[in-house]
Amino acid sequence: MQQQIRDHGDGRMDKGVHEMFVREHTEGKLLPPELPGHVIASLALRAPSSLSGQFLSWDGEECKEFRKPE
């Protein structure tokens, strides 16, 4: 999806957003989807009710135990 945005998004989406996608890729800042995807799947299966209703970042401290082992 990110490749498609970089290749075909120019002129079809906000210029600043498109430039951000291109820049993030060029600078090597984009994540492989498996990293946040693993956390999302793990949270769906094992999240304690204490996290319910909170805004969480996949790489936040509260999600540490749900990350893929390195």
ABEGO torsion letter per residue (X at the ends): XAAAAAAAABGABBAAAAAAAAAAAAAGABBBAAAAAAAAAAAAAABBAAABGBBBBAABAAAAAABBBX
